[in-house]
Amino acid sequence: MTLKVTIMSDELGVEADPGEGQALQAQVEMTARRSLSGDILVQDHTDIDIVVYPDEMTVVTFPKKTLNDRVYAIQDHFFKYLAKKGVIKRETVQSGNLFSSLQADINPAYSENVDPVQTAVFIIGKYLHQEAPSLLRTKRYRDEEVDKMTDPDDKNSTRLGEVPQGEEKGTMNTRMSPFNWEYSYSPLRESSHEEK
């Protein structure tokens, strides 16, 4: 489902549902789902899933399929953005009850005409639109790295048979342990010195 958030402005603040005679203040489109319990799931980001819990007034981020070294930095950047926009309480950012999840409380509304959950979803949409070029660059880079390894060009690959075969290859002697060379007697080593 595509979630369309519309925020209207009047003299007192922001209103969730537009009334007659009010001008459209802001609008954002993003792909989101609503769970059976009414939670809003935003899965547009490539590294994290974002869940808004309207009943608990919290925003939680979960890493996608695999955990990597970028996930915490992305979550930290996301929550700093929300705190800078005034959507969450900065002091409530903490680890969630699932591994590598982070959560924060949504600020309460200063007016009855402001819906804090709708505002949070709107700001999350703005964040995703702002980060979209960077996410696209990262995805292209990852795809190029995979292509470079799975389908290399002629300069970075060798065909089977181009590397000459030899009886012994490499620098490691597989017949003896390299750790015992200096401190133990080796008949094999002694015989190789005598032949020279």
GUSE-560239 format. One record per atom (N, C-alpha, C): residue number from 1; atom name; x, y, z. Coordinates in nm, 3 decimals. Example, Ala and Ser with C-alpha at 12.3 -4.5 7.8 and 13.67 -1.06 7.14 Angstrom:
<nodes>
NODE   k  a       x       y       z
NODE   1  N   1.319  -0.569   0.780
NODE   1 CA   1.230  -0.450   0.780
NODE   1  C   1.320  -0.330   0.780
NODE   2  N   1.285  -0.225   0.708
NODE   2 CA   1.367  -0.106   0.714
NODE   2  C   1.290   0.003   0.787
</nodes>
This chain:
<nodes>
NODE   k  a       x       y       z
NODE   1  N   0.085  -0.117   0.000
NODE   1 CA   0.000   0.000   0.000
NODE   1  C   0.088   0.122   0.000
NODE   2  N   0.050   0.222  -0.069
NODE   2 CA   0.123   0.349  -0.070
NODE   2  C   0.057   0.441   0.031
NODE   3  N   0.137   0.490   0.124
NODE   3 CA   0.087   0.577   0.229
NODE   3  C   0.105   0.721   0.184
NODE   4  N  -0.002   0.796   0.184
NODE   4 CA   0.003   0.936   0.145
NODE   4  C  -0.030   1.019   0.268
NODE   5  N   0.067   1.094   0.316
NODE   5 CA   0.050   1.176   0.435
NODE   5  C   0.029   1.319   0.391
NODE   6  N  -0.078   1.381   0.438
NODE   6 CA  -0.106   1.519   0.406
NODE   6  C  -0.118   1.597   0.535
NODE   7  N  -0.042   1.704   0.549
NODE   7 CA  -0.045   1.785   0.669
NODE   7  C  -0.099   1.922   0.632
NODE   8  N  -0.200   1.965   0.703
NODE   8 CA  -0.263   2.093   0.675
NODE   8  C  -0.226   2.193   0.785
NODE   9  N  -0.227   2.319   0.751
NODE   9 CA  -0.189   2.422   0.846
NODE   9  C  -0.307   2.515   0.872
NODE  10  N  -0.321   2.555   0.996
NODE  10 CA  -0.417   2.661   1.030
NODE  10  C  -0.351   2.752   1.132
NODE  11  N  -0.423   2.839   1.193
NODE  11 CA  -0.363   2.936   1.286
NODE  11  C  -0.309   2.870   1.412
NODE  12  N  -0.368   2.758   1.455
NODE  12 CA  -0.325   2.695   1.579
NODE  12  C  -0.210   2.598   1.559
NODE  13  N  -0.188   2.549   1.441
NODE  13 CA  -0.081   2.451   1.422
NODE  13  C  -0.109   2.363   1.302
NODE  14  N  -0.087   2.234   1.319
NODE  14 CA  -0.100   2.139   1.210
NODE  14  C  -0.219   2.050   1.238
NODE  15  N  -0.296   2.022   1.136
NODE  15 CA  -0.417   1.943   1.153
NODE  15  C  -0.405   1.817   1.068
NODE  16  N  -0.451   1.704   1.120
NODE  16 CA  -0.436   1.577   1.050
NODE  16  C  -0.525   1.569   0.927
NODE  17  N  -0.652   1.604   0.939
NODE  17 CA  -0.745   1.597   0.827
NODE  17  C  -0.773   1.738   0.778
NODE  18  N  -0.761   1.759   0.646
NODE  18 CA  -0.783   1.893   0.595
NODE  18  C  -0.930   1.930   0.601
NODE  19  N  -0.954   2.052   0.633
NODE  19 CA  -1.090   2.104   0.633
NODE  19  C  -1.108   2.194   0.512
NODE  20  N  -1.227   2.243   0.495
NODE  20 CA  -1.253   2.330   0.381
NODE  20  C  -1.184   2.465   0.400
NODE  21  N  -1.130   2.517   0.293
NODE  21 CA  -1.068   2.649   0.297
NODE  21  C  -0.924   2.647   0.344
NODE  22  N  -0.867   2.529   0.371
NODE  22 CA  -0.729   2.522   0.417
NODE  22  C  -0.639   2.484   0.300
NODE  23  N  -0.521   2.541   0.297
NODE  23 CA  -0.425   2.513   0.190
NODE  23  C  -0.338   2.392   0.227
NODE  24  N  -0.298   2.316   0.127
NODE  24 CA  -0.210   2.202   0.146
NODE  24  C  -0.072   2.252   0.186
NODE  25  N  -0.022   2.203   0.300
NODE  25 CA   0.108   2.250   0.347
NODE  25  C   0.220   2.158   0.298
NODE  26  N   0.205   2.027   0.311
NODE  26 CA   0.312   1.936   0.272
NODE  26  C   0.254   1.799   0.239
NODE  27  N   0.327   1.727   0.155
NODE  27 CA   0.282   1.595   0.114
NODE  27  C   0.404   1.511   0.080
NODE  28  N   0.402   1.383   0.114
NODE  28 CA   0.511   1.292   0.081
NODE  28  C   0.451   1.156   0.047
NODE  29  N   0.513   1.087  -0.049
NODE  29 CA   0.467   0.954  -0.086
NODE  29  C   0.578   0.855  -0.060
NODE  30  N   0.542   0.740  -0.003
NODE  30 CA   0.637   0.633   0.022
NODE  30  C   0.560   0.502   0.034
NODE  31  N   0.630   0.393   0.024
NODE  31 CA   0.567   0.262   0.037
NODE  31  C   0.571   0.220   0.183
NODE  32  N   0.455   0.191   0.239
NODE  32 CA   0.445   0.150   0.379
NODE  32  C   0.332   0.048   0.391
NODE  33  N   0.336  -0.028   0.498
NODE  33 CA   0.232  -0.126   0.526
NODE  33  C   0.181  -0.104   0.666
NODE  34  N   0.059  -0.144   0.687
NODE  34 CA   0.001  -0.138   0.820
NODE  34  C  -0.017  -0.282   0.867
NODE  35  N   0.032  -0.312   0.987
NODE  35 CA   0.018  -0.447   1.040
NODE  35  C  -0.123  -0.468   1.095
NODE  36  N  -0.153  -0.590   1.137
NODE  36 CA  -0.285  -0.618   1.192
NODE  36  C  -0.314  -0.538   1.318
NODE  37  N  -0.208  -0.507   1.392
NODE  37 CA  -0.226  -0.429   1.515
NODE  37  C  -0.228  -0.279   1.491
NODE  38  N  -0.210  -0.236   1.365
NODE  38 CA  -0.215  -0.094   1.333
NODE  38  C  -0.080  -0.026   1.327
NODE  39  N   0.029  -0.101   1.343
NODE  39 CA   0.163  -0.044   1.336
NODE  39  C   0.197  -0.013   1.190
NODE  40  N   0.278   0.089   1.168
NODE  40 CA   0.315   0.132   1.034
NODE  40  C   0.456   0.081   1.005
NODE  41  N   0.470  -0.001   0.901
NODE  41 CA   0.598  -0.062   0.864
NODE  41  C   0.650   0.006   0.738
NODE  42  N   0.768   0.066   0.747
NODE  42 CA   0.831   0.133   0.632
NODE  42  C   0.954   0.051   0.597
NODE  43  N   0.955  -0.004   0.476
NODE  43 CA   1.064  -0.093   0.435
NODE  43  C   1.136  -0.041   0.312
NODE  44  N   1.134   0.089   0.287
NODE  44 CA   1.198   0.146   0.169
NODE  44  C   1.350   0.155   0.181
NODE  45  N   1.403   0.154   0.302
NODE  45 CA   1.547   0.166   0.321
NODE  45  C   1.614   0.032   0.288
NODE  46  N   1.737   0.037   0.234
NODE  46 CA   1.804  -0.086   0.194
NODE  46  C   1.867  -0.162   0.310
NODE  47  N   1.897  -0.095   0.421
NODE  47 CA   1.966  -0.161   0.532
NODE  47  C   1.882  -0.177   0.658
NODE  48  N   1.779  -0.095   0.677
NODE  48 CA   1.698  -0.105   0.799
NODE  48  C   1.550  -0.102   0.766
NODE  49  N   1.471  -0.162   0.854
NODE  49 CA   1.326  -0.150   0.850
NODE  49  C   1.285  -0.054   0.962
NODE  50  N   1.188   0.031   0.934
NODE  50 CA   1.142   0.130   1.031
NODE  50  C   0.998   0.099   1.065
NODE  51  N   0.969   0.091   1.195
NODE  51 CA   0.833   0.062   1.241
NODE  51  C   0.789   0.173   1.336
NODE  52  N   0.670   0.229   1.310
NODE  52 CA   0.611   0.330   1.398
NODE  52  C   0.497   0.262   1.473
NODE  53  N   0.506   0.262   1.606
NODE  53 CA   0.402   0.204   1.691
NODE  53  C   0.316   0.318   1.745
NODE  54  N   0.197   0.340   1.686
NODE  54 CA   0.113   0.452   1.729
NODE  54  C   0.065   0.440   1.874
NODE  55  N   0.035   0.318   1.919
NODE  55 CA  -0.016   0.300   2.056
NODE  55  C   0.090   0.333   2.161
NODE  56  N   0.213   0.290   2.136
NODE  56 CA   0.322   0.317   2.232
NODE  56  C   0.392   0.449   2.205
NODE  57  N   0.361   0.514   2.092
NODE  57 CA   0.426   0.639   2.052
NODE  57  C   0.578   0.622   2.043
NODE  58  N   0.622   0.516   1.973
NODE  58 CA   0.764   0.490   1.956
NODE  58  C   0.796   0.463   1.809
NODE  59  N   0.922   0.487   1.774
NODE  59 CA   0.978   0.452   1.644
NODE  59  C   1.089   0.353   1.669
NODE  60  N   1.086   0.239   1.598
NODE  60 CA   1.187   0.135   1.616
NODE  60  C   1.249   0.103   1.480
NODE  61  N   1.381   0.084   1.478
NODE  61 CA   1.450   0.041   1.356
NODE  61  C   1.509  -0.097   1.378
NODE  62  N   1.496  -0.181   1.277
NODE  62 CA   1.551  -0.316   1.279
NODE  62  C   1.645  -0.333   1.160
NODE  63  N   1.757  -0.405   1.177
NODE  63 CA   1.841  -0.431   1.060
NODE  63  C   1.770  -0.526   0.964
NODE  64  N   1.801  -0.513   0.836
NODE  64 CA   1.745  -0.605   0.736
NODE  64  C   1.812  -0.740   0.751
NODE  65  N   1.808  -0.823   0.652
NODE  65 CA   1.851  -0.962   0.656
NODE  65  C   1.983  -0.985   0.729
NODE  66  N   2.086  -0.913   0.693
NODE  66 CA   2.217  -0.938   0.754
NODE  66  C   2.264  -0.814   0.828
NODE  67  N   2.335  -0.839   0.935
NODE  67 CA   2.392  -0.730   1.014
NODE  67  C   2.531  -0.700   0.959
NODE  68  N   2.557  -0.574   0.932
NODE  68 CA   2.690  -0.536   0.885
NODE  68  C   2.737  -0.415   0.963
NODE  69  N   2.855  -0.367   0.932
NODE  69 CA   2.914  -0.258   1.009
NODE  69  C   2.847  -0.123   0.984
NODE  70  N   2.762  -0.113   0.884
NODE  70 CA   2.697   0.014   0.853
NODE  70  C   2.564   0.033   0.925
NODE  71  N   2.506  -0.073   0.976
NODE  71 CA   2.369  -0.065   1.028
NODE  71  C   2.359   0.031   1.146
NODE  72  N   2.448   0.020   1.244
NODE  72 CA   2.438   0.110   1.359
NODE  72  C   2.457   0.256   1.318
NODE  73  N   2.552   0.281   1.228
NODE  73 CA   2.575   0.419   1.182
NODE  73  C   2.451   0.474   1.112
NODE  74  N   2.384   0.391   1.034
NODE  74 CA   2.262   0.435   0.966
NODE  74  C   2.151   0.463   1.067
NODE  75  N   2.134   0.373   1.164
NODE  75 CA   2.032   0.394   1.267
NODE  75  C   2.060   0.520   1.347
NODE  76  N   2.186   0.541   1.382
NODE  76 CA   2.225   0.660   1.458
NODE  76  C   2.195   0.787   1.377
NODE  77  N   2.230   0.786   1.250
NODE  77 CA   2.202   0.901   1.163
NODE  77  C   2.052   0.926   1.152
NODE  78  N   1.974   0.819   1.140
NODE  78 CA   1.828   0.831   1.128
NODE  78  C   1.768   0.896   1.253
NODE  79  N   1.808   0.848   1.371
NODE  79 CA   1.751   0.903   1.494
NODE  79  C   1.801   1.045   1.521
NODE  80  N   1.923   1.077   1.480
NODE  80 CA   1.969   1.216   1.493
NODE  80  C   1.887   1.308   1.404
NODE  81  N   1.852   1.259   1.285
NODE  81 CA   1.768   1.338   1.195
NODE  81  C   1.630   1.362   1.258
NODE  82  N   1.569   1.257   1.313
NODE  82 CA   1.438   1.272   1.377
NODE  82  C   1.445   1.366   1.496
NODE  83  N   1.553   1.357   1.575
NODE  83 CA   1.568   1.444   1.691
NODE  83  C   1.588   1.589   1.647
NODE  84  N   1.663   1.609   1.541
NODE  84 CA   1.686   1.744   1.490
NODE  84  C   1.556   1.807   1.441
NODE  85  N   1.468   1.726   1.384
NODE  85 CA   1.338   1.775   1.338
NODE  85  C   1.235   1.786   1.450
NODE  86  N   1.270   1.741   1.570
NODE  86 CA   1.181   1.754   1.685
NODE  86  C   1.075   1.646   1.695
NODE  87  N   1.092   1.537   1.624
NODE  87 CA   0.992   1.430   1.624
NODE  87  C   1.007   1.338   1.744
NODE  88  N   1.131   1.309   1.783
NODE  88 CA   1.155   1.217   1.895
NODE  88  C   1.226   1.290   2.008
NODE  89  N   1.221   1.227   2.125
NODE  89 CA   1.298   1.276   2.239
NODE  89  C   1.437   1.215   2.229
NODE  90  N   1.538   1.298   2.216
NODE  90 CA   1.674   1.249   2.198
NODE  90  C   1.719   1.160   2.315
NODE  91  N   1.675   1.192   2.435
NODE  91 CA   1.721   1.116   2.552
NODE  91  C   1.658   0.977   2.561
NODE  92  N   1.558   0.947   2.477
NODE  92 CA   1.493   0.816   2.483
NODE  92  C   1.547   0.717   2.380
NODE  93  N   1.644   0.758   2.300
NODE  93 CA   1.703   0.665   2.203
NODE  93  C   1.779   0.558   2.280
NODE  94  N   1.740   0.434   2.257
NODE  94 CA   1.802   0.323   2.331
NODE  94  C   1.792   0.196   2.249
NODE  95  N   1.861   0.094   2.296
NODE  95 CA   1.855  -0.035   2.231
NODE  95  C   1.717  -0.097   2.254
NODE  96  N   1.668  -0.166   2.151
NODE  96 CA   1.540  -0.234   2.165
NODE  96  C   1.557  -0.372   2.226
NODE  97  N   1.448  -0.445   2.238
NODE  97 CA   1.458  -0.577   2.298
NODE  97  C   1.498  -0.685   2.199
NODE  98  N   1.519  -0.650   2.071
NODE  98 CA   1.574  -0.742   1.972
NODE  98  C   1.716  -0.698   1.939
NODE  99  N   1.801  -0.794   1.906
NODE  99 CA   1.941  -0.765   1.879
NODE  99  C   1.955  -0.663   1.766
NODE 100  N   2.034  -0.561   1.789
NODE 100 CA   2.066  -0.455   1.693
NODE 100  C   1.948  -0.365   1.656
NODE 101  N   1.844  -0.365   1.735
NODE 101 CA   1.735  -0.271   1.710
NODE 101  C   1.754  -0.148   1.799
NODE 102  N   1.712  -0.033   1.748
NODE 102 CA   1.714   0.091   1.825
NODE 102  C   1.574   0.148   1.825
NODE 103  N   1.538   0.215   1.934
NODE 103 CA   1.405   0.274   1.944
NODE 103  C   1.411   0.408   2.015
NODE 104  N   1.306   0.488   1.993
NODE 104 CA   1.295   0.618   2.058
NODE 104  C   1.148   0.653   2.071
NODE 105  N   1.117   0.736   2.170
NODE 105 CA   0.979   0.780   2.192
NODE 105  C   0.948   0.902   2.106
NODE 106  N   0.826   0.906   2.053
NODE 106 CA   0.780   1.021   1.976
NODE 106  C   0.738   1.130   2.073
NODE 107  N   0.775   1.253   2.044
NODE 107 CA   0.735   1.366   2.128
NODE 107  C   0.583   1.381   2.128
NODE 108  N   0.525   1.415   2.243
NODE 108 CA   0.380   1.442   2.243
NODE 108  C   0.349   1.572   2.169
NODE 109  N   0.226   1.583   2.125
NODE 109 CA   0.185   1.702   2.049
NODE 109  C   0.169   1.821   2.142
NODE 110  N   0.206   1.937   2.093
NODE 110 CA   0.190   2.059   2.171
NODE 110  C   0.048   2.113   2.160
NODE 111  N  -0.028   2.062   2.064
NODE 111 CA  -0.164   2.109   2.042
NODE 111  C  -0.252   1.990   2.008
NODE 112  N  -0.381   2.002   2.036
NODE 112 CA  -0.473   1.893   2.003
NODE 112  C  -0.489   1.877   1.853
NODE 113  N  -0.458   1.979   1.777
NODE 113 CA  -0.472   1.974   1.632
NODE 113  C  -0.354   1.905   1.563
NODE 114  N  -0.250   1.869   1.636
NODE 114 CA  -0.132   1.805   1.578
NODE 114  C  -0.136   1.656   1.607
NODE 115  N  -0.121   1.576   1.502
NODE 115 CA  -0.112   1.431   1.518
NODE 115  C   0.036   1.393   1.516
NODE 116  N   0.095   1.356   1.630
NODE 116 CA   0.239   1.329   1.633
NODE 116  C   0.280   1.208   1.550
NODE 117  N   0.193   1.106   1.540
NODE 117 CA   0.227   0.988   1.462
NODE 117  C   0.232   1.023   1.314
NODE 118  N   0.133   1.099   1.267
NODE 118 CA   0.132   1.141   1.127
NODE 118  C   0.253   1.229   1.096
NODE 119  N   0.289   1.316   1.188
NODE 119 CA   0.407   1.400   1.169
NODE 119  C   0.533   1.314   1.163
NODE 120  N   0.543   1.213   1.250
NODE 120 CA   0.659   1.123   1.250
NODE 120  C   0.670   1.049   1.117
NODE 121  N   0.559   0.999   1.067
NODE 121 CA   0.561   0.927   0.938
NODE 121  C   0.600   1.022   0.825
NODE 122  N   0.551   1.144   0.831
NODE 122 CA   0.585   1.244   0.729
NODE 122  C   0.735   1.272   0.729
NODE 123  N   0.794   1.292   0.846
NODE 123 CA   0.937   1.322   0.857
NODE 123  C   1.020   1.200   0.815
NODE 124  N   0.973   1.079   0.847
NODE 124 CA   1.043   0.958   0.802
NODE 124  C   1.044   0.953   0.649
NODE 125  N   0.931   0.988   0.587
NODE 125 CA   0.925   0.993   0.441
NODE 125  C   1.021   1.093   0.383
NODE 126  N   1.032   1.211   0.447
NODE 126 CA   1.128   1.312   0.400
NODE 126  C   1.271   1.259   0.413
NODE 127  N   1.300   1.188   0.522
NODE 127 CA   1.434   1.132   0.542
NODE 127  C   1.466   1.032   0.430
NODE 128  N   1.371   0.945   0.398
NODE 128 CA   1.395   0.845   0.295
NODE 128  C   1.415   0.910   0.158
NODE 129  N   1.340   1.015   0.127
NODE 129 CA   1.359   1.085   0.001
NODE 129  C   1.494   1.156  -0.004
NODE 130  N   1.537   1.208   0.110
NODE 130 CA   1.667   1.276   0.118
NODE 130  C   1.781   1.176   0.101
NODE 131  N   1.766   1.056   0.156
NODE 131 CA   1.872   0.955   0.152
NODE 131  C   1.869   0.870   0.026
NODE 132  N   1.767   0.882  -0.057
NODE 132 CA   1.751   0.796  -0.174
NODE 132  C   1.872   0.799  -0.268
NODE 133  N   1.930   0.915  -0.304
NODE 133 CA   2.047   0.912  -0.393
NODE 133  C   2.166   0.836  -0.333
NODE 134  N   2.189   0.854  -0.204
NODE 134 CA   2.299   0.784  -0.138
NODE 134  C   2.275   0.634  -0.136
NODE 135  N   2.151   0.593  -0.109
NODE 135 CA   2.117   0.450  -0.107
NODE 135  C   2.134   0.390  -0.246
NODE 136  N   2.097   0.465  -0.349
NODE 136 CA   2.112   0.416  -0.485
NODE 136  C   2.258   0.400  -0.523
NODE 137  N   2.343   0.497  -0.484
NODE 137 CA   2.486   0.486  -0.509
NODE 137  C   2.545   0.364  -0.440
NODE 138  N   2.507   0.342  -0.314
NODE 138 CA   2.558   0.228  -0.239
NODE 138  C   2.516   0.097  -0.304
NODE 139  N   2.392   0.089  -0.347
NODE 139 CA   2.343  -0.033  -0.413
NODE 139  C   2.418  -0.058  -0.543
NODE 140  N   2.440   0.048  -0.622
NODE 140 CA   2.516   0.032  -0.747
NODE 140  C   2.658  -0.014  -0.719
NODE 141  N   2.721   0.041  -0.616
NODE 141 CA   2.858   0.002  -0.581
NODE 141  C   2.864  -0.145  -0.541
NODE 142  N   2.768  -0.188  -0.457
NODE 142 CA   2.765  -0.329  -0.415
NODE 142  C   2.744  -0.421  -0.534
NODE 143  N   2.656  -0.384  -0.625
NODE 143 CA   2.631  -0.465  -0.744
NODE 143  C   2.756  -0.473  -0.832
NODE 144  N   2.829  -0.361  -0.846
NODE 144 CA   2.952  -0.362  -0.925
NODE 144  C   3.057  -0.452  -0.861
NODE 145  N   3.067  -0.451  -0.728
NODE 145 CA   3.163  -0.537  -0.660
NODE 145  C   3.130  -0.686  -0.681
NODE 146  N   3.002  -0.718  -0.674
NODE 146 CA   2.960  -0.858  -0.698
NODE 146  C   2.991  -0.896  -0.842
NODE 147  N   2.960  -0.808  -0.937
NODE 147 CA   2.989  -0.836  -1.078
NODE 147  C   3.139  -0.852  -1.102
NODE 148  N   3.219  -0.770  -1.034
NODE 148 CA   3.364  -0.778  -1.050
NODE 148  C   3.417  -0.914  -1.004
NODE 149  N   3.357  -0.970  -0.900
NODE 149 CA   3.402  -1.099  -0.849
NODE 149  C   3.342  -1.217  -0.927
NODE 150  N   3.218  -1.206  -0.968
NODE 150 CA   3.153  -1.320  -1.034
NODE 150  C   3.173  -1.321  -1.185
NODE 151  N   3.195  -1.205  -1.247
NODE 151 CA   3.214  -1.198  -1.391
NODE 151  C   3.325  -1.098  -1.423
NODE 152  N   3.452  -1.134  -1.392
NODE 152 CA   3.561  -1.038  -1.412
NODE 152  C   3.592  -1.019  -1.560
NODE 153  N   3.654  -0.904  -1.592
NODE 153 CA   3.695  -0.879  -1.730
NODE 153  C   3.823  -0.956  -1.761
NODE 154  N   3.868  -0.950  -1.886
NODE 154 CA   3.986  -1.027  -1.927
NODE 154  C   4.113  -0.985  -1.853
NODE 155  N   4.124  -0.858  -1.818
NODE 155 CA   4.243  -0.809  -1.749
NODE 155  C   4.258  -0.870  -1.609
NODE 156  N   4.147  -0.893  -1.541
NODE 156 CA   4.150  -0.941  -1.403
NODE 156  C   4.117  -1.089  -1.389
NODE 157  N   4.136  -1.167  -1.494
NODE 157 CA   4.107  -1.309  -1.485
NODE 157  C   4.205  -1.388  -1.570
NODE 158  N   4.218  -1.516  -1.541
NODE 158 CA   4.299  -1.607  -1.622
NODE 158  C   4.212  -1.725  -1.661
NODE 159  N   4.233  -1.770  -1.783
NODE 159 CA   4.158  -1.888  -1.826
NODE 159  C   4.227  -2.011  -1.773
NODE 160  N   4.154  -2.119  -1.765
NODE 160 CA   4.210  -2.246  -1.719
NODE 160  C   4.318  -2.290  -1.818
NODE 161  N   4.436  -2.325  -1.767
NODE 161 CA   4.544  -2.370  -1.852
NODE 161  C   4.651  -2.265  -1.875
NODE 162  N   4.627  -2.138  -1.848
NODE 162 CA   4.728  -2.034  -1.870
NODE 162  C   4.837  -2.037  -1.763
NODE 163  N   4.806  -2.084  -1.644
NODE 163 CA   4.903  -2.089  -1.536
NODE 163  C   4.978  -2.221  -1.549
NODE 164  N   5.112  -2.219  -1.569
NODE 164 CA   5.186  -2.345  -1.587
NODE 164  C   5.185  -2.429  -1.459
NODE 165  N   5.175  -2.559  -1.478
NODE 165 CA   5.172  -2.652  -1.365
NODE 165  C   5.316  -2.682  -1.321
NODE 166  N   5.333  -2.706  -1.193
NODE 166 CA   5.463  -2.741  -1.140
NODE 166  C   5.448  -2.843  -1.028
NODE 167  N   5.555  -2.915  -1.000
NODE 167 CA   5.547  -3.015  -0.895
NODE 167  C   5.527  -2.951  -0.759
NODE 168  N   5.596  -2.841  -0.734
NODE 168 CA   5.579  -2.766  -0.611
NODE 168  C   5.543  -2.623  -0.646
NODE 169  N   5.443  -2.571  -0.578
NODE 169 CA   5.400  -2.433  -0.603
NODE 169  C   5.396  -2.359  -0.470
NODE 170  N   5.420  -2.230  -0.475
NODE 170 CA   5.408  -2.148  -0.355
NODE 170  C   5.534  -2.149  -0.272
NODE 171  N   5.527  -2.080  -0.156
NODE 171 CA   5.644  -2.066  -0.070
NODE 171  C   5.640  -2.156   0.051
NODE 172  N   5.527  -2.218   0.079
NODE 172 CA   5.515  -2.303   0.198
NODE 172  C   5.554  -2.446   0.165
NODE 173  N   5.641  -2.502   0.247
NODE 173 CA   5.677  -2.643   0.232
NODE 173  C   5.575  -2.724   0.309
NODE 174  N   5.500  -2.806   0.241
NODE 174 CA   5.392  -2.881   0.306
NODE 174  C   5.442  -3.005   0.377
NODE 175  N   5.569  -3.042   0.360
NODE 175 CA   5.618  -3.165   0.424
NODE 175  C   5.665  -3.142   0.567
NODE 176  N   5.680  -3.019   0.609
NODE 176 CA   5.722  -2.993   0.748
NODE 176  C   5.652  -2.867   0.799
NODE 177  N   5.642  -2.861   0.929
NODE 177 CA   5.577  -2.748   0.993
NODE 177  C   5.672  -2.629   0.997
NODE 178  N   5.627  -2.511   0.958
NODE 178 CA   5.717  -2.395   0.960
NODE 178  C   5.751  -2.347   1.100
NODE 179  N   5.676  -2.392   1.200
NODE 179 CA   5.699  -2.344   1.337
NODE 179  C   5.815  -2.415   1.404
NODE 180  N   5.859  -2.529   1.353
NODE 180 CA   5.964  -2.607   1.419
NODE 180  C   6.100  -2.589   1.353
NODE 181  N   6.117  -2.500   1.262
NODE 181 CA   6.241  -2.487   1.187
NODE 181  C   6.358  -2.447   1.276
NODE 182  N   6.343  -2.355   1.364
NODE 182 CA   6.457  -2.302   1.438
NODE 182  C   6.491  -2.379   1.565
NODE 183  N   6.396  -2.448   1.622
NODE 183 CA   6.420  -2.502   1.756
NODE 183  C   6.423  -2.653   1.763
NODE 184  N   6.403  -2.721   1.655
NODE 184 CA   6.406  -2.867   1.664
NODE 184  C   6.489  -2.925   1.550
NODE 185  N   6.536  -3.045   1.572
NODE 185 CA   6.615  -3.115   1.474
NODE 185  C   6.521  -3.179   1.373
NODE 186  N   6.553  -3.164   1.245
NODE 186 CA   6.470  -3.224   1.141
NODE 186  C   6.560  -3.299   1.044
NODE 187  N   6.544  -3.430   1.038
NODE 187 CA   6.627  -3.507   0.944
NODE 187  C   6.601  -3.464   0.800
NODE 188  N   6.481  -3.425   0.770
NODE 188 CA   6.449  -3.381   0.634
NODE 188  C   6.527  -3.255   0.600
NODE 189  N   6.532  -3.160   0.695
NODE 189 CA   6.604  -3.037   0.672
NODE 189  C   6.754  -3.065   0.660
NODE 190  N   6.806  -3.153   0.743
NODE 190 CA   6.950  -3.186   0.739
NODE 190  C   6.987  -3.251   0.606
NODE 191  N   6.899  -3.339   0.557
NODE 191 CA   6.930  -3.404   0.430
NODE 191  C   6.925  -3.305   0.315
NODE 192  N   6.839  -3.205   0.320
NODE 192 CA   6.834  -3.107   0.212
NODE 192  C   6.957  -3.017   0.212
NODE 193  N   7.017  -2.990   0.332
NODE 193 CA   7.138  -2.909   0.339
NODE 193  C   7.258  -2.987   0.286
NODE 194  N   7.262  -3.120   0.311
NODE 194 CA   7.374  -3.200   0.267
NODE 194  C   7.379  -3.211   0.116
NODE 195  N   7.260  -3.212   0.051
NODE 195 CA   7.257  -3.227  -0.094
NODE 195  C   7.313  -3.106  -0.164
NODE 196  N   7.303  -2.988  -0.103
NODE 196 CA   7.353  -2.865  -0.165
NODE 196  C   7.501  -2.864  -0.158
</nodes>
